[in-house]
Amino acid sequence: MKFISLSMVALITPCAVASSFDFHFLPASTAQQTISILYPLAGTFIGDYDITTNPTGTRTIPGYFGGSGNQAIPYTSKLRLGDAIDSNPLGSFKLDIGANGMCTITNFTTDLVNETPGTVTIDMLFTYSSFHTVAPTAIFPSVGEITIPIATGAVKTATAVQSGPSVGALVETAPNTYTISIPVPVNILVSGSAGGQPFGGDQIPAILAFTGTLTINGATATFISSAASTDPIGPLPPLPALVNQPLSVPTVLPTGSTANLLISGTFAEGNGTSVLNISVNAAGIPSYVLGDMNGDGHVTGLDLAYLLSAWGTADPTADINHDGIVGGADMAAMLSNWGQ
């Protein structure tokens, strides 16, 4: 079955430059990611005084002076959750170079944390009318907004995984050197813990619009590119209502003491922003596709022609299943990947 002339075989033997590469991030890659979410909250707070169970607790009273008892103080607030990651991410992807200056990226995935946990902060931005406390004795003047720290924690995992097709453009600027522009849709997933409580699990859709340089050096390639994405989060379902949750507040006048309060309130829907800046420095090697005889990253008629030219021989390039002879099993394996 040797239909192919020697001159034709020479044309379809493995080529020097592949059109499909598997890339892996190098340590020079960097990522900075921040998420900020606000949940509006409104309700009342009151001192933790109780005549029976906590007679030495804090009492709250409206105004600067006078009054008696332990009275609820109305407030409006925003619960603010934020995280920050600054790391050298791990990651990989496949880049296919097509005709007419087009390219595609598939299987893009990155570990944004890579053993460098990010930080988490939770605080509340309070607005209230003036009040004073007993035990400790202190005055809290009315303010437009005061920040009260709630908890800190760590981002334990953060990933960005391709969520849809990615098609871009290549422009050759020098032999085997190209500028590249390609948007990659991803889902960002962040999880961790703050104040002893786990958080995360919701996917945040984003578009990483990479621009940079692709250089092909025979059987290797380098990809140096960066992308920035700012994407809205939400609306998020309201958090469960607060009912007499303990809240310790530093005193204002004088400073140095702590007022122990109980806070109640109802949350509205949350909204926020995710910002990701990523710089990818990656090294690539030709992708291997079962049945790809000429190393262009695809299984086509050229590969079939090569296999037929080697039929019945022990040609290691065409012997896909490595049984020592090129035959029907090798053709079946090739056809199973036809067009890839």
N, C-alpha and C positions, 0 to 999 in steps of 0.2 A: 504493500500500500504506500509506496514511496512516490507520491505524486509531485512533490515539491522539488524544484531544481535547487542546486547548491547555491546559486546566486540569490534565490528567494529566501532560503534558510538564513543566509548571512544577514539579510535585511531584518529578520525577526528574532534574532538571538538577543539575549538580555541587553537592554540599552544602558547607556552610561548615566542618563538623567531620568529619574522616575517622576511621575506626575501625581503621586500620592504618597504622603509622608505621615508617619506617626510621631507626634511631638510629645516631649516631656519637659516640664518646667525645670529651669536651672535655679540654683540658690540665689542668683541675682534678682529674681522676680520679687516684687513687693506688692502688698495690698494694704490699703487703709479703708476701713469700713465703719460707718457710724449709723446708728438707728436712734431716732428720737420719737417718742410717742407721748401724747398728752390725752388724759381723760378728764374732762370737766367734772367737778364734784361740788355739791352744795348740801348744806345741812347745818348742824349745830355741834358745838363742843361744850363740855362742862367739866369742872374739876372732879377728881376721883374720890372726893369726900363722901363718906357714908357714916351716918351717926352711929351705926351699929358695928359695921365690919371694918371701917377705915376712918375713925374719928379724927385722925391727925393728917388726913389727906388734904390735897389742894382744893380750895373753894374759888370759884370764879364769880365775879360781880361786874355788871356793866358800868362803864364810866371810870373816871380816875379815882374817885374817893367815895366813901359812904356806902350805903346799902348793906344788905345782910343776906344770910343764907348761901346757897350754892345755886347759881342761875345759869341757864344755857345761853351761850353766845352764838348768834348766827354768823355764818361765814360762807364765802364762795372760794373755790380752790381749783387747782389743776394738779392731778397726779402725773408726775413726769418720770418716764422711764427712758434711760439712755444706755447705749453700749458703744464701745469703741474697740476696734481691732487694728493693730499695726504689726504686720507679720511678713514673713517670707513664705508665700504659699506653695503648696504642692499642686500639681495638676497635669492633665494630659488632654490631647485632642487629636483628631485626624484632619489633615488638610488635603483636599483634592484640587488639582489644577486642571481646569477645563479649557475648552476652546474659547476663542474671542475674548481673552483677558478676564475670564470669569473664574471664580474659585468657590469652594464650599468648605465649611467646617462642620464636622459631626463629632459626637461623643465628647464634647467639651465638659470637663468636670474639674473642680478645684476645691481643695481643702484650705480655706482661708485662715484657719487657726494654726495648723501645723505645729502643734506642741507649744504654741505661744498664746495662752489664754488671754482673751480680751477682758476689759473691765466693764462692770455694770454699776450704775447708780440709780437709786430711786429716791425722789424727794417730792415735797408738796409745796406749791406756790400758793400762799394763803393771803386772802383779803378779808379784813374784819374791822368792825368798829372798836373803839377803845374799850378796854376792860382792865380790871385789876384783880389780883389774886391775894388770898390769904393762905399761908403755909405752902410756899414762901410768900412773904409780903413783897409785891412787885407791881409795877405799872406796865401795861402793854398799850402804847399809843396806837391809834388807828394808823394803818399803813396802806399804801396802794398795793403792795405785794411783799411778802416775806418768804424766804426759802427755808424750809425745815427739812433737814436730812432724815430719810427713813431707813434706808438699807443700802448696802453695797454687796457686790458679788462678782462673779466671773462668767465670761462666755466660754463654754467648754467645747462646743462644736459650732462650726459655721461653714456651709458649703454653697457653691454656686454650680448648678447642673443645667446643661443645655435643655431647653424645653420645646424647641421647634427648629424648623429649617433655617440654615444660615448661608446666604449667598452674597458674595462680595466681588470686588474688582481688583485686578492686578495691572500695574503699568510698569513695563520694563524700563529701567533707568540706566542700566549697564548690563553687559553680558551676565545672565543668570542672577541678576539683582532686580528686585521689584519693590515698588511701593504697594502696600496692601491696605485696603479699606473694606472691612467686613463687620456687619452687626451680628451679634450672637445673642439670641433670647435665652434667658436663664431664669431659674427659680432659686432664690436665696433662702436658705433655711438656717436659722440661728436657734441655739438652745443653751441653757446654762442654769444658774441658780443665783438668787439674791435673797438675803435675809433668811437663808435656810429653806427657801421655797423654789421649786423648779419653775422655769418659764420656757417659752418657745414652742415650736412645732408648727407654726403657720408659715406657709410659703409666701415669699414676696416676689412677684414677677418683676423682671428688670431687663433692660437691653444694654449689653456691653458692646459699644461701637468701637471696635479696634481699628487703629490706624498705626502703621509702622512700616517695617522693612522685612522682606523675605529674601534670603540669599541661598542659592542652591550651589553646593560644591560637590558635584558628582553624586556620590552615594550618600551625602549628608546635606542637611539644611539647617539654617538658623532662622528663628522667627523672633523679632524684637518689636514689640508693639505695646500700646497702652490704651486704656479705655476708662471713661468716667461715666457714672450713671447716677442720676438723682431721680428717685421714684417715690410716688405717694404711697402711703400705707393707710388702709381703711376705706370706709368706716369699719371700725371694729366693734363687736357687741359690747354693751356696757358690762363693767365688772360687777360682781355681787355687791350689794349694799353694805355699808359699814354700820355696825350696831355696837356702840360702846366699846370701840377698839382703843386700847391704851395708846397714848401719844405723849411723849416727853418733849417739852418745849423749853429751850434756854430762856431765862428771864431777860428782859430788855432794860428796865430801870428798877433797881440796879442789876448789873450783869453778875454772873457767877453762880446763880442758882438754877434749879430746874422745877418747872411747874408740871405736875402730872395730870394730864387731861384724859377724858374719854370722848372719842369723836364718833359721831354718827352722820351718815349722809348717803346720798344716792348719786351714782355715776351716770353720765351721759355716754354716748358713743365716743370711742377713741379715734384719733387720727394722728398721722405722723409722717415721717420722711425717712427714707433709706438712701444713704450716699455711699457709693463704692467707687474707689479709685484703684485700679489695678494695672501694674506694669508687668508684662510677661516677657521673659527672656527664655526661649525654649530651643532645644536641640531636637532635630528630627532625623529619622532614618526611613528609607523606603518602606511603605506598607507592604505586608505580604498578604496576598489574596490567593487562596488555594486555586491553582489552575492558571495563575498569571505567569506565563512563560517568559515574557519579554520585560518584565519588571516595570511596566508603566502604571501599575496599580489597578488594572481592570482586566477582566476576562472577556476577550473578543475573538473575532475570526482569526486574527494574527496568531493568537495562542493556540487555537484549534489547528491551524495550519502547521505550526511547529510540532504539536503532538502527533499529527498524522505523519509528518516526515520522519518521526522517530519511532513509529509503530513497530513493535516486535523487537526493539533493541533494549539495551540497559541504560539508555541515556538518563543520567541522574536528574536533569532538568525536567524532563517529561514524565519521569517515573514518580507520580504524585504520591502513591501509597507505599513506595519504597519496597516493593516486593521483588525487585530485580528485573522486571520486564515491563515495557510500555504496552498497555492493552486496554481492554474494555473497562476495567475498574478505574483506571486513570481518567478515561474519557468521561465516565459517570461523575467522578468527583469534579472535573472541570465544569461540566454542564450544570451541576448543582449551584455553581457560583456565576453562571453566565450573566453578563451585564453588570456585575458588581465592579 
